[in-house]
Amino acid sequence: MPQFKVRTEADTRDITADRMEFAEGGVRLYSEGRVVAAFSRYLWAEEVVVKEEPTPVPEAGSNPTPEVTE
């Protein structure tokens, strides 16, 4: 589920929601069609993009390390 950060004058809030919507009166965050957070005063709001580390793929012809079983 996407993560969002909203900076208010008091602090920065981390919110998990499906989507974010900018409205005339502020910003609203929704999850499963319901409002989970709303801010009428905020400095900025953004979606946090989590980059996953790629899984290493062995090169062709390399000898994988055998698993040790006891």
N, C-alpha and C positions, 0 to 999 in steps of 0.2 A: 504494500500500500504506500502511496507517495507520502513524503514528509514535506512540511512547509515550515518556514520561519516567518514570523511576523514581529517586527520591531515597533514597540510602542514607546511612548516617552518614558515609561517606567522601567521596562525590561524587554528582553527578546523571548518570545514564546515559540516553542517547538510543538507543532500540531500534526497529528496523523489524520489524513482525510483523503477521500477519493478525488476531490477537485476543489479548486479555488475560483471564486467569482468576484470580480470587482463590480460594485454597484454604486449608484449615486450617493448612497449614505455611508459607504465604507467598503470593507471587504468581508466576504462570507466564505466559510469552508464547510463542505458537505461530505457526508459519509452515508452511503446507502440511502441517498435522497433526502436526508435530514441535515439541518444545520447543526454542526458540532462546535462552531466558534464563529463569532462575528465581532468586528472591530469598526467603530465609527471614527476613531482617531488612531492613526498609525503613521509611522514614518516610511516604512517600506514593507513589502511582503514578497516572498519568493518561494519557488519550489526548490527543494534540496535534491540535487541529482547525485545519487549514490553510484559511484563507479566501482564495479566489481573487478578484482584482479583476475586476469585471464589464467585459466588452468594450463600449466605447462604440458605440452604435447611432445612425447619423445620423437626424436628425429627418425626418419626411415632408416632401417638397417642397424639401429642402436640396440644394444642388449639391455632389456629392462632388468632391474634388480629383482631377484626372486624374493617372494615372501617367505619369512622364516616361520615355520610351524613347530610347535613343541609337543 
